[in-house]
Each structure stands twice: as C-alpha cells, then as structure tokens.
Amino acid sequence: MEEFALFGNPVMHSKSPLVHKIFSEQTCIKYNYKTILTSLDEFKKKLDHFFYFGGKGANITSPFKEIAYHNVDCLTKYAQLCGSVNTIKKLDRFRLLGSNTDGIGLILDLKRLGFIKQGMHVLIIGAGGAARGAIVPILNYNCRITITNRTFSKANELAQKFSLLGNIQASYINYINSPEYDLIINATSSCIVDEAPVISLNIFNKNVFCYDMFYLINETPFLRLAQNNGVLKYANGIGMLVGQAAFSFKLWFGILPNIINVLKQLNLFYTHSEY
C-alpha cells in the first residue's frame, strides 16, 4: 500500500490517522498513514528519507509549516501566497509539490458553525504557519483582520505581506484590550503546553465567537478561558482538521471525502471513548 505520513512535534495527540482511516473506509482507497515525530534540526532529513523510500504524500503540522515551504520543489499558488505548507504530494521521482489546505479547512468549518459573516472584525492571535493559512480566506470573505502576537514584528510582517489583499492590521498584544471583535481565532499552539495565550480578558463577551485552530480531547485552555469570561459560542479545530485533511486527500487521490459524515463518525467515537 502507498505510504503517507504526518510530520510534527508533538504528534501523539493527533487524530489525523483516525481521520484518514475513515477516509479510506469511505472511499475504498487503501493506504497507510502514520505519524512521524521530528525536530527542527531533523525535519529535512526525515522528510527526504520518507519520500526517498517510497512515501507518496505528507501532512505537516506545528511547528514545521514554514520550514516545509522551503523544502519542496514547487508550490500551489495558494501555498506560495501563504508562505506555509501543510500538504506535500510526490509528483515524480524528483519533485515534491507543496500545498496549503488549512485555509479552506478553516473557512468551511467557520461557515458550518455559523461563526463568520461578511464585514466581521476578526482577531487572530498568533503569527506562525497556522495564522498564515487562515488570513487569505478570511480577507476573501470581506472581513477586517487584526493580528497580534507575543512578538509584534512577526504579526506586523504578516500584516504587511497581506495588506494588498484586504483590511488587515497588526497590533501589540498589550493594546488588545476591548470587546470590539466579532470573532477571535487562536492560531497559537499554546494548548500543547496546556496554556492559553496571554491576552486581556476584556476582549471576551457573550456576543463574540471564539475558535481555537487546535484541539484536545477536553476543551483547550483558550476555550476554557473564553467560557469562563462569558463566551457562549465557541469551537475547537476538529472540524478544520477534517476539512484540511479532506482537501489533502483530494490533492493525493483526486476525490473529496464527505466531511460531514466524517465529523459525525468522530463525534460517535468521542461519545464512546473512555474520555
């Protein structure tokens, strides 16, 4: 069977293997999908090794999406625009294609949840590879974006990069302290160390939507923080995970799995799990 893999650190928590198992059953396409734990120093070596020994495709998760961008031979237009890669396809013996399916996965889930409308003011917390994939589809939805990050220069770099595509500005994180946002998206990986991003509690209220691009079996620290401060409508990134995975699958096999059916199966799985 053809080999596919997820590269990340950490990867033990990932539900991607389960999602791809469901895709395989749904489409009757047989393939192996595994996780590969690596480090910043070892990423290129392990990626090259995987494809040299027969790998056909890969997903890339935190913190390697921007590094992956520089370790492929060609890019889709969207990946080139984002500056990050979350999906790789082996085109032939010598070439790897880099793509980014995060944006379509995110926007489809936000629409499914009813969390996004044209004209909204969206706050994105974080300025790494996950944020890069989120910006373009939100701007294309005619929303205004404020992006913030612990390191202001990184947020400002992204605001400048995407400024010609729509209304986006960067802000120092300590200036983010008023309830002016319609949707708040956590694009940091702070939940991996069981922490919420350090942000003013004044941004939360009962009318704002909160979305965490990451997910845990239990609520993420960011979503717990939001709930404890009056937020009523919130969601983690499991829907985004399935959406981006489905479009990765389409890149590899030419078929788009049924995302809603997979989400229903995942909900059933969690209902009957020990958690």
N, C-alpha and C positions, 0 to 999 in steps of 0.2 A: 504493500500500500504506500501511497505517497505520504511524505512526511511534512508536517507543518509544526510551527512552534511559536510560543510567546516568550520574548526576552524581556526581563525586568528585574527589579530589585526593590522590594520583595515580590515574589510571585506565588508563594504558597497559598495566599488568601484568594487567588484569582478564581473566578467562576468561568473563565474562558474555556477551559477544557470541557466543562459540563455543557456550556452553550453550543460548542462545536459538536459534541456528541449528539445533541438534539438536532442540530442542522443535518448531520449525517443520516440520522434516522428519518428525518422529514423528507430529504431529497434522494435517499437511497444511494448517496455517494460515499464510498468507503475511503477513509483516510485516517492517519494517526495525527494527533495533536497533543503536544507536550509542552511543559514549561521548562525554561532554561534560566536558572539564576546566574547572574553575572555581575561584574563590577565595571566601573568606568574604564579602568585600565584594561580589562579583559574583553570588553564588549566587541570590538572589531575582530579580535582573534576568534572568539566563539561564533560570531556571525559568519565569518568567512569559512570556518570549519563546517558549520551546519550546511551551508549551501554547496560547499565543495564535495561533501559526502552525500549529496542527493536531495537535500532539502528543496522543497518547491515553493514555499511561501512562509512568511513570518508576520506576526504582530509584534509591535514594540510598545511597551508601556514605560511608566516613570522609572528612572529619570533619563531615558535614552532617546527620546523622540527627536531632539535637536541633533544629537550625535548621529543618529541613523540617517538624517537628512544629508549628511556629508559622507555617508558610506554606501551610497547607491550610485549606479551609473547613469540613470535618467529618472526624471520626475514627472508626475502628472502636473497639469497647470495649477491645480488647487494646492498640491503639496509645495510646489515652488512658491506660490503666493504666501502660504502659511509659514514656511521656513521650518517645518517639522514633519516627520514621517511616523505613522503608526502602523503602516501595512507595507510589506515588501513582497513582490512577486518575481520569481526567477523567469526571465523571458527566454533565455537560451543559455548556452554553456558559459558565456562571458558577461552577460548583462543582468543587473538587478534593477527593477523598477520600484521607485518609492512613491507611495500614495498616502493620502490622509483622509480617513473616513470618520474622524472624530466629529467634525462639524455637522455632517449630515445626520450622524447618530444623535447628537445633542439636539439639533433643531427639531427633528422628528419627535423626540421624547417630550420636549417642551410643548410642542403643539398637541401631542396626545394628552398631556396633562392639563392643557388649557392655561399654561403658565406664561405664554408670550403673545403679545399683540403688537401691531404696528404702532410706533410712536412712544413705546415704553422707554423709560430711563433705566438702563441695566448697569449694575455694579458688578465688575469681575474682580475677584480677589485672587491675585497670583499672576505671574507673568512668564511662566515656563512653557513647555511644549503643549500642555493641555489647554492653556489660555490661547495659544496661537491658533489652535484648531477651532476654537469657539468664536473668535472675533468676526471672521468674514460672514458666516451665515446670519449672525445677529445684526450686523450692519446691513446686510442684504434685506433684512426684514424691516428696514427703515426704523431701527431703534437707535437711541443715543447711548453710547457706552462711556462710563467712567471706569478706568482700570487703575488698580492700586496694588502695591507690593511692598514688602519689607524694604527692599532695595528700590528706591524710586527710579533710579536710572534705567532699570530693566523695564518697568512699566512705561516710562517715557519713550524708551526705544520702540516698544510695540505701538504706542500711540502715534509716533511719528511715521512708523512703517506703514500703518494702515490709514493714515489721515486722508488720503485721496479717495478712499472707498466710502467714507461716511463720517458721521459725527462721533468722534472718539477723542477723549482727553485723558491724560494721566493725572493722578493726584497723590500727594504724600499721604501715607496711611493714617497719620495723626490728624489730617484735615477731614477725614471721612467720619463725620460725627452728627449727621442729621438724617431724619427719616424722609429723604427725598426720592428714594429709589422704588421702582415698581417690582423689580426682580433682582435678587442678589445671587450670584453664582460663585461658589467656592471652587476655584481651579487650582488650589494648592493641594499637596499630598500630606497635609498635616495630620490627617487621621491615621496615617501609617504609624505614627509615634503617639497615637491616642491624644492628640491635642487639636484644639480649634485654632484657626488663625486669630492673631491678636488684633481685634477690631473693636471700635466703640459700640457699646450696646444700644446707643441711641438710634442706630440705623434700623433696628427691628421694630415691627408693629404688626397689628392684626391684618393689615391690608397688603403687606408685601409677600411676594412669593420667594421662597428660598430653595435653591437647588445645589446639591453637592455633586460634583462630577465624579466623585469617588463613592465607594460603597463598602459597607461592612455587614456582617450578619445582623448585628444590632445597629441602632442609629449611630451615625458618625458624630464625633464631638461637635462639629459645626452645626448639625441639625439639632442636637440636644440644646446647644446654646440658643439657637433660634426659637425653639419651642418654649424654653424657659423664659424667654423675653417677649412672649405674646404672639409669635408667628403661628398661624393656623394652617397655612398651606405650604407644604414642603415635600421634597422628594430626594432620594439619593440617585446615584448614577447607574443603577442596574439597567434601566431602560436604555440609557445611552450606550452601555456596554453591549447590549444585544443589537442595537441599531448599527453601531460601528462594526461589530463582528459580522453582521449580515452583509454589509457592503464590502467588507474584506472578502467574504466568501464569494460574492458576486465577481470581484476582481479576479479571484483564483479560478472559479469554475463557470462563470457566465450565468449563474442562476441566483436570484434573490430569494432567500428563505422567507417564510411568513413570520414576521417579527412578533405580531400579536399572539400567535399560537405559542411561540417560544416563551414569551412573558407569562402566559397562563400556566405553562408547564413549570416554569421556575417558581411561581407562586405556590403551586401544588407541592413542589419539592421542599420549599421552606416551611410550609404548613406541617409537613410530616417529618421534618428533621428534628434532631434532638435539641436544636436551638430554639 
